[in-house]
Amino acid sequence: MSRELKEAIVALRMDQALTLAKGMLADGTDPLAIIAEGTEAMQEIGRRYAEGQAFVPELIMGGEIMKSLFEEVLPEGGGPGSGDPKGTVVIGTVQGDIHDIGKDIVALMLGVGGYAVHDLGTDVPVDDFVAAVREHDPDIVALSGLLTSAFDAMRSTVEGISAAGLRDEVRIMIGGAAVDENVRAYTGADGWGSDVSHAVELAAAWTDGGA
């Protein structure tokens, strides 16, 4: 039945996925095993997205199915970010930019992937990022920006975190349609994500002790 669950999620059939999950629970399946099947399904959707076989709506719908799956099979209070997370991420769109679609999808996928995610929203001032780093002690700070004018704000945010004496405590990634290695070097970030899959893979590499 677990294969059926994965197939239902990949096919974005929420009602079927939840019915299957309930049946698995009734048969005594470990809730964490059910979540693991859902995570594999999301990885497949992410792979299809990276290869151009799926698009933003599929990512969003898959994330919504996973949220419902968490609520269905885990004890009260369970869900993305509960229990022992893989790591903690502070994410936001930098000051001067109000675009949020890409940022929201990355935050959603990181949450589904087992990270504790603190989303600061859009048009986030440097001081708010610094305060969030102090408050949440994250492993990763993710800076999003769609506009080329956001590059200076990204650089200022990295500099602000450094000035606060917090730079050595976090890895900083940047993302956005116009971001590339040159922008990473300009901003002083540790890495950059070309798309949501790249961002999630980078987070995994960092929190698993990779490069």
N, C-alpha and C positions, 0 to 999 in steps of 0.2 A: 504493500500500500504506500510505502514511503516514496517509491518511484512515481506513483500516481500523483502524490502531493507535489513533488518537484515539477512534474509536467504541468499540473494545473496552475502553479504559480507562474511558470515561464510563459504559459498561454494566457496569463492575466485573468483567470477565471476565479474571482474571489469567492463566490458562493461555494463552488466545488471545493476549493482549497480549504475553506473553513469546515465544511462538512467532513472532509477526509481527516482533518486534524482532530475533530471531535471523536471520530470513530477510532483513531489511533489511541487517543487518550483513554477511551472506554475499554480498549483492548489491553491497556496497561503499558503502553509505550512511554518511555521516559520523555517528559516535556522537552528536555534539552536536546534529545535526539530529533524531535520534531523541528525545533528551531534550527538545528544543524542542516536538516533537509531544506528548510526555507532559505538558509544562507547560501547553500549550494545553488539554489534556483536563482537567487539574486546575483551570484557570481556569473551565472550563465547569461542573465540579462545584461549584465555589465560587459561581458565579452562580446555579445552581439552588438551592443552600443558602440564599443571600441572599433568593431569591424564594419560599422555602418549598416548593420542589419536590424538595428532597433534605434529608437529615437527618444527624445526627452519625455514625451508622454508615457512611453513604456517604462522608463525609469521611475517616474513619479507614481504610476499605478502599481508597479511592483513594490515600491516602498510602502504604499498604503496597505497593500495586502499583508506585508510583513508586520506592519504596526498592528493590524487586526489579529494576526496570528499570535503575536506576543500577548495581546490582551486575552486571547482565548485560552492559551495553553499554560501560561505562567501564573504563579500565584499573584495575588493582589500586590501591586507595587512593582511587578516585574515588567520587563520590556527593555528597549534600547537604553543603555546607560545604567541599568540596575545591576546589582551583583558586583563582580570584580571586572571592571572594564579593561580592555586591552591597553588603553591609554586615555589621556584627557586632551581634548582639543578645544581651543578658543578660536572661533571663526567669525569673520565679519567683512563687510564691504567697506573699504577705506573711505576716509572723509572726502567729500566732493563727488561721490558716485552713489547713485541710488539704485543701481541694478542689482537684482537679488536672485534671479532664476538659477544661474549657475551656482552661486553660493548655497542656495537652499538645497539643490540636488546633492552637492558634495556633503553638506551637513547631514542630510537624510541618509545617504549611503554610508557615511562613517558611523552614524547611530545604529543603523541596521547591522553594520559590521562589528558592533560590540564596543564602540568607543563612547565615552562620556563627552558629549558635545555641548558647548556653551556658545550659542549663537547670539552675537551682539547686534545683529541687524545690519542696516545700511547707513552710509554717511557717518561712519564711526570715527570720532576724534582720536588722536594719538593717546591722549590721557586716559580714554576709556579702555583702550587695549592694554595699556600699562596697568591700570587698576584691575582688569580682569586677570592678567597674568599673576599679579600679587594675590588675588582672591582665590583663584582656582588651581594655581600651581600646575599649569598644563605641561604636557610633553611637547605639544605642537601648537603653534599659532599659525592660522591660515588666513592670508589676506587676499581678498577678492577685489577685482576692479575690471570693468569692461572698457572704460575709456582710457585712451593713452595719457590723458591728464592725471590718471590715477597713479601713474608710476612715481611721481614726486611724493604723493601721499604715502605710498608703500615705503619709499625710502625714508620718509620722515618717521613713519611708524617703527621701522627697524631701528632707526637712530634713537627714537624715544625709549624703546625697550632697552637699548644699550646704555643710554644715559641714566636709566633707573637702576643700573647694575643687575639686570635680569637676563641679559643676552645669553650668557653661558648656560642658563637653565632650560632653554627651550630651543627647538628647531623651528625655523620659520619657513613656510612655503607660500608661494604666491600663485595666483591663477587668474585667468581671463583670456578672452579671445586673442588679444594682441601680445600676450606674455610669451617670452622666449628666453633663451639662455642669456642673451645680452641684457634683457630687462632684469633677470635674476642678479646678474653681476652688478648692475647699476643700483639696485635697491639694497644689496647686501643680504638678501635672503639665502637660505641654505639650499633651496630647491624650488622647482616650479612644476605645475601640472598643466599639461596641454589639454586635458579633459578630465571628466570625473573619474574615469578608470585609472588614469595616471596618478591623480591626486590620492586615491585610496591605496594604490600600490605603494606610493611613496610613504604614506603614513605607516603602512604595514612594515615596510623595510626599516623605517626609523624605530618603531616601537618594538620590533623583534630583534633590535640590536644590529640591524644591517647598516649599510653605508648611508 
